[in-house]
């Protein structure tokens, strides 16, 4: 939860469950549904926690995205490079699936 976010201001806490979004039951695609929305869109959610159920209306903010980049060290061996490449692609070092 981002400090100062609309979600924090609405009193949403860690452990709260979202059971519906915009009147539709939430299922396994909740994160996909949110990803299709744009910053500034408004969403109405039904939240359930130990105190009961309540509706909150939130304006979606932009999301920070963390990007990582792998860089070879000057001392990396060809075997280490092959091992890392296979790991990234979900393969064993012989070129097949693990």
Secondary structure, DSSP 8 states (H G I E B T S, - for coil): --TT-HHHHTT--TT-EEEEETTEE--TTHHHHHHTS-TT-EEEEEEEETTEEEEEEEE--------------TT--HHHHHHHHHHHTTB-TTSSB-
